[in-house]
Amino acid sequence: GNFLLANFEAHLKDSCLHFSRRVGYRCPSCSVVFGGVNSIKSHIQSSHCEVFHKCPICPMAFKSAPSAHAHVYTQHPGFSNQQSKMIYKCAMCDTVFTHKPLLSSHFDQHL
């Protein structure tokens, strides 16, 4: 309560190192710390988010394109020439996106 401003500034600069601290972003999945928001977004997207191949006809989704193709071939024989669509699942809330950039901008809600 009785600090002199000069003493307080010296304390911040020399003792507690307040001004030399850096902001970090901790990954909620693996606890690795990143220095910037773009770094953690890239990390989460590449390491923790799942990619699925969605059937173009029904709500089914698969981990691989061949599995999706086999499903379309056997379950929807009249549509076997249609390709599966890639969808991206958020690792933090399980929301699914049809475009990768939408997933990346979605991370702002969590960070």
Protein Blocks (a to p, Z undefined) as FASTA:
>chain_A
ZZcfklmmmmmmmmnommmpccddddfklopacfbfklmmmmmmmmmpccddddfkbmcd
cfbfklmmmmmmmmmmmlmmpccddddddfklopacfbfklmmmmmmmmZZ
